[in-house]
Amino acid sequence: MSSVPITVHRPSASGGRRATVHRHGREQVLGTAHSDHDLVVFLESAGVTDPDAALDDPQRVEWRDGPAHVFHRRLAPRSGASGPGEELRRE
């Protein structure tokens, strides 16, 4: 388990990232964020001081399995796709 108190988990297939806080020896789900604004609201409700700055502070927030500030999985063309309109797959 991470020593960072806030974790933003990987983007889900349907979009958004689950945010959790490590408190009292356990993980508490704050909610599913679809934007930085959602995360700031969650962090404010959890009592985090200066939640805007916390998003870019690796000692306070860990972004897992995806880049910071990205809330949807990137779509990529399926192997062998010949052009626009071809089916897409999730990476």
PASE-625782 format. One record per residue: residue number from 0; residue in one letter; x, y negated, z negated of N, C-alpha, C in turn. Coordinates in steps of 0.2 Angstrom, whole numbers, padded with zeros to 4 digits. Layout:
BEGIN
+-----+----+--------+---------+-------+---------+----------+-------+--------+---------+-------+
|   i | aa | n_east | n_north |  n_up | ca_east | ca_north | ca_up | c_east | c_north |  c_up |
+-----+----+--------+---------+-------+---------+----------+-------+--------+---------+-------+
| NUM |  A |      X |       Y |     Z |       X |        Y |     Z |      X |       Y |     Z |
...
+-----+----+--------+---------+-------+---------+----------+-------+--------+---------+-------+
end
This chain:
BEGIN
+-----+----+--------+---------+-------+---------+----------+-------+--------+---------+-------+
|   i | aa | n_east | n_north |  n_up | ca_east | ca_north | ca_up | c_east | c_north |  c_up |
+-----+----+--------+---------+-------+---------+----------+-------+--------+---------+-------+
|   0 |  M |   0004 |    0006 |  0000 |    0000 |     0000 |  0000 |   0004 |   -0006 |  0000 |
|   1 |  S |   0002 |   -0011 |  0003 |    0006 |    -0017 |  0004 |   0006 |   -0021 | -0003 |
|   2 |  S |   0012 |   -0025 | -0004 |    0012 |    -0029 | -0009 |   0009 |   -0036 | -0008 |
|   3 |  V |   0007 |   -0037 | -0002 |    0004 |    -0044 |  0000 |  -0003 |   -0043 | -0002 |
|   4 |  P |  -0006 |   -0048 | -0005 |   -0012 |    -0048 | -0008 |  -0018 |   -0048 | -0003 |
|   5 |  I |  -0017 |   -0051 |  0003 |   -0023 |    -0051 |  0008 |  -0020 |   -0047 |  0014 |
|   6 |  T |  -0025 |   -0043 |  0016 |   -0023 |    -0039 |  0022 |  -0028 |   -0040 |  0028 |
|   7 |  V |  -0026 |   -0042 |  0034 |   -0031 |    -0042 |  0039 |  -0029 |   -0036 |  0044 |
|   8 |  H |  -0034 |   -0032 |  0044 |   -0033 |    -0025 |  0047 |  -0033 |   -0026 |  0055 |
|   9 |  R |  -0032 |   -0021 |  0058 |   -0032 |    -0021 |  0066 |  -0039 |   -0023 |  0069 |
|  10 |  P |  -0039 |   -0026 |  0075 |   -0045 |    -0027 |  0078 |  -0049 |   -0021 |  0079 |
|  11 |  S |  -0056 |   -0021 |  0078 |   -0060 |    -0015 |  0079 |  -0062 |   -0015 |  0086 |
|  12 |  A |  -0064 |   -0009 |  0088 |   -0067 |    -0008 |  0095 |  -0072 |   -0013 |  0097 |
|  13 |  S |  -0076 |   -0015 |  0092 |   -0082 |    -0019 |  0093 |  -0080 |   -0027 |  0092 |
|  14 |  G |  -0074 |   -0028 |  0090 |   -0072 |    -0035 |  0089 |  -0072 |   -0037 |  0082 |
|  15 |  G |  -0068 |   -0041 |  0080 |   -0067 |    -0043 |  0073 |  -0062 |   -0039 |  0069 |
|  16 |  R |  -0060 |   -0042 |  0064 |   -0055 |    -0038 |  0059 |  -0057 |   -0038 |  0052 |
|  17 |  R |  -0056 |   -0032 |  0049 |   -0058 |    -0032 |  0042 |  -0053 |   -0035 |  0038 |
|  18 |  A |  -0055 |   -0039 |  0033 |   -0050 |    -0043 |  0028 |  -0052 |   -0040 |  0021 |
|  19 |  T |  -0046 |   -0038 |  0018 |   -0046 |    -0036 |  0011 |  -0042 |   -0039 |  0007 |
|  20 |  V |  -0043 |   -0039 |  0000 |   -0039 |    -0042 | -0005 |  -0037 |   -0037 | -0010 |
|  21 |  H |  -0031 |   -0037 | -0012 |   -0029 |    -0032 | -0017 |  -0029 |   -0035 | -0024 |
|  22 |  R |  -0034 |   -0033 | -0028 |   -0035 |    -0036 | -0034 |  -0037 |   -0030 | -0039 |
|  23 |  H |  -0034 |   -0031 | -0045 |   -0035 |    -0027 | -0051 |  -0034 |   -0019 | -0049 |
|  24 |  G |  -0028 |   -0018 | -0045 |   -0026 |    -0012 | -0043 |  -0030 |   -0008 | -0038 |
|  25 |  R |  -0035 |   -0012 | -0034 |   -0039 |    -0009 | -0029 |  -0040 |   -0014 | -0023 |
|  26 |  E |  -0042 |   -0011 | -0018 |   -0043 |    -0015 | -0012 |  -0051 |   -0017 | -0012 |
|  27 |  Q |  -0052 |   -0024 | -0011 |   -0059 |    -0026 | -0011 |  -0060 |   -0029 | -0004 |
|  28 |  V |  -0065 |   -0027 |  0000 |   -0067 |    -0029 |  0006 |  -0070 |   -0036 |  0006 |
|  29 |  L |  -0067 |   -0041 |  0010 |   -0070 |    -0048 |  0010 |  -0075 |   -0049 |  0015 |
|  30 |  G |  -0074 |   -0045 |  0021 |   -0078 |    -0045 |  0026 |  -0075 |   -0044 |  0033 |
|  31 |  T |  -0079 |   -0044 |  0038 |   -0076 |    -0044 |  0045 |  -0075 |   -0051 |  0048 |
|  32 |  A |  -0069 |   -0053 |  0050 |   -0068 |    -0059 |  0053 |  -0068 |   -0059 |  0060 |
|  33 |  H |  -0071 |   -0064 |  0063 |   -0071 |    -0064 |  0071 |  -0067 |   -0071 |  0073 |
|  34 |  S |  -0064 |   -0074 |  0068 |   -0060 |    -0080 |  0069 |  -0056 |   -0082 |  0063 |
|  35 |  D |  -0052 |   -0087 |  0064 |   -0048 |    -0090 |  0058 |  -0053 |   -0093 |  0054 |
|  36 |  H |  -0058 |   -0096 |  0056 |   -0063 |    -0100 |  0052 |  -0066 |   -0094 |  0047 |
|  37 |  D |  -0068 |   -0089 |  0050 |   -0071 |    -0084 |  0046 |  -0066 |   -0082 |  0040 |
|  38 |  L |  -0060 |   -0081 |  0042 |   -0055 |    -0079 |  0037 |  -0054 |   -0084 |  0031 |
|  39 |  V |  -0054 |   -0091 |  0033 |   -0053 |    -0096 |  0029 |  -0059 |   -0096 |  0024 |
|  40 |  V |  -0065 |   -0095 |  0026 |   -0071 |    -0094 |  0022 |  -0071 |   -0089 |  0017 |
|  41 |  F |  -0068 |   -0083 |  0019 |   -0067 |    -0077 |  0015 |  -0062 |   -0079 |  0010 |
|  42 |  L |  -0057 |   -0082 |  0012 |   -0051 |    -0083 |  0007 |  -0054 |   -0088 |  0002 |
|  43 |  E |  -0057 |   -0093 |  0004 |   -0060 |    -0098 | -0001 |  -0064 |   -0095 | -0006 |
|  44 |  S |  -0069 |   -0090 | -0004 |   -0073 |    -0087 | -0008 |  -0070 |   -0082 | -0013 |
|  45 |  A |  -0064 |   -0080 | -0011 |   -0060 |    -0076 | -0015 |  -0055 |   -0080 | -0020 |
|  46 |  G |  -0056 |   -0087 | -0020 |   -0052 |    -0091 | -0024 |  -0045 |   -0092 | -0022 |
|  47 |  V |  -0043 |   -0091 | -0015 |   -0036 |    -0092 | -0013 |  -0035 |   -0100 | -0012 |
|  48 |  T |  -0030 |   -0103 | -0015 |   -0028 |    -0110 | -0014 |  -0025 |   -0111 | -0007 |
|  49 |  D |  -0028 |   -0116 | -0004 |   -0026 |    -0118 |  0003 |  -0026 |   -0112 |  0007 |
|  50 |  P |  -0032 |   -0110 |  0009 |   -0033 |    -0104 |  0013 |  -0031 |   -0105 |  0020 |
|  51 |  D |  -0031 |   -0111 |  0023 |   -0028 |    -0113 |  0030 |  -0021 |   -0111 |  0030 |
|  52 |  A |  -0017 |   -0113 |  0025 |   -0010 |    -0112 |  0025 |  -0008 |   -0105 |  0024 |
|  53 |  A |  -0013 |   -0101 |  0020 |   -0011 |    -0094 |  0018 |  -0011 |   -0090 |  0025 |
|  54 |  L |  -0015 |   -0092 |  0030 |   -0015 |    -0087 |  0036 |  -0008 |   -0086 |  0039 |
|  55 |  D |  -0004 |   -0091 |  0038 |    0003 |    -0091 |  0041 |   0008 |   -0089 |  0036 |
|  56 |  D |   0006 |   -0087 |  0030 |    0011 |    -0086 |  0025 |   0012 |   -0078 |  0024 |
|  57 |  P |   0017 |   -0075 |  0027 |    0018 |    -0068 |  0026 |   0018 |   -0065 |  0019 |
|  58 |  Q |   0019 |   -0070 |  0014 |    0019 |    -0067 |  0007 |   0012 |   -0067 |  0004 |
|  59 |  R |   0008 |   -0070 |  0008 |    0001 |    -0070 |  0005 |  -0004 |   -0066 |  0010 |
|  60 |  V |  -0003 |   -0066 |  0016 |   -0007 |    -0063 |  0021 |  -0003 |   -0058 |  0026 |
|  61 |  E |  -0005 |   -0052 |  0026 |   -0002 |    -0047 |  0031 |  -0007 |   -0046 |  0036 |
|  62 |  W |  -0005 |   -0047 |  0043 |   -0008 |    -0045 |  0049 |  -0006 |   -0038 |  0051 |
|  63 |  R |  -0011 |   -0033 |  0051 |   -0009 |    -0027 |  0052 |  -0011 |   -0025 |  0059 |
|  64 |  D |  -0007 |   -0021 |  0063 |   -0008 |    -0018 |  0069 |  -0011 |   -0023 |  0074 |
|  65 |  G |  -0008 |   -0028 |  0075 |   -0011 |    -0033 |  0080 |  -0008 |   -0040 |  0078 |
|  66 |  P |  -0007 |   -0044 |  0083 |   -0004 |    -0051 |  0082 |  -0009 |   -0055 |  0077 |
|  67 |  A |  -0006 |   -0060 |  0074 |   -0010 |    -0064 |  0070 |  -0014 |   -0068 |  0074 |
|  68 |  H |  -0020 |   -0070 |  0071 |   -0025 |    -0075 |  0075 |  -0028 |   -0071 |  0081 |
|  69 |  V |  -0028 |   -0065 |  0082 |   -0031 |    -0062 |  0088 |  -0036 |   -0057 |  0084 |
|  70 |  F |  -0042 |   -0058 |  0087 |   -0048 |    -0054 |  0083 |  -0051 |   -0049 |  0088 |
|  71 |  H |  -0049 |   -0048 |  0094 |   -0052 |    -0043 |  0098 |  -0046 |   -0039 |  0102 |
|  72 |  R |  -0048 |   -0033 |  0103 |   -0043 |    -0029 |  0106 |  -0042 |   -0031 |  0114 |
|  73 |  R |  -0036 |   -0031 |  0116 |   -0035 |    -0033 |  0123 |  -0037 |   -0028 |  0128 |
|  74 |  L |  -0040 |   -0029 |  0133 |   -0042 |    -0025 |  0138 |  -0037 |   -0024 |  0143 |
|  75 |  A |  -0036 |   -0018 |  0146 |   -0031 |    -0017 |  0151 |  -0034 |   -0013 |  0157 |
|  76 |  P |  -0032 |   -0014 |  0163 |   -0035 |    -0010 |  0168 |  -0033 |   -0002 |  0167 |
|  77 |  R |  -0038 |    0002 |  0169 |   -0037 |     0009 |  0168 |  -0031 |    0011 |  0173 |
|  78 |  S |  -0027 |    0016 |  0172 |   -0022 |     0018 |  0176 |  -0026 |    0020 |  0183 |
|  79 |  G |  -0023 |    0018 |  0188 |   -0026 |     0020 |  0195 |  -0031 |    0015 |  0197 |
|  80 |  A |  -0033 |    0010 |  0193 |   -0038 |     0006 |  0195 |  -0036 |    0002 |  0201 |
|  81 |  S |  -0040 |    0001 |  0206 |   -0038 |    -0002 |  0212 |  -0039 |   -0010 |  0212 |
|  82 |  G |  -0043 |   -0013 |  0208 |   -0044 |    -0020 |  0208 |  -0050 |   -0022 |  0204 |
|  83 |  P |  -0052 |   -0028 |  0205 |   -0057 |    -0031 |  0200 |  -0063 |   -0027 |  0200 |
|  84 |  G |  -0066 |   -0027 |  0194 |   -0073 |    -0023 |  0194 |  -0072 |   -0016 |  0192 |
|  85 |  E |  -0065 |   -0014 |  0192 |   -0064 |    -0007 |  0190 |  -0065 |   -0006 |  0183 |
|  86 |  E |  -0067 |    0000 |  0180 |   -0068 |     0001 |  0173 |  -0062 |   -0001 |  0169 |
|  87 |  L |  -0063 |   -0004 |  0163 |   -0057 |    -0005 |  0159 |  -0057 |   -0001 |  0153 |
|  88 |  R |  -0051 |    0000 |  0150 |   -0050 |     0004 |  0144 |  -0047 |    0000 |  0139 |
|  89 |  R |  -0048 |    0002 |  0133 |   -0045 |    -0002 |  0127 |  -0038 |    0001 |  0126 |
|  90 |  E |  -0034 |   -0003 |  0124 |   -0027 |    -0001 |  0123 |  -0026 |    0001 |  0115 |
+-----+----+--------+---------+-------+---------+----------+-------+--------+---------+-------+
end
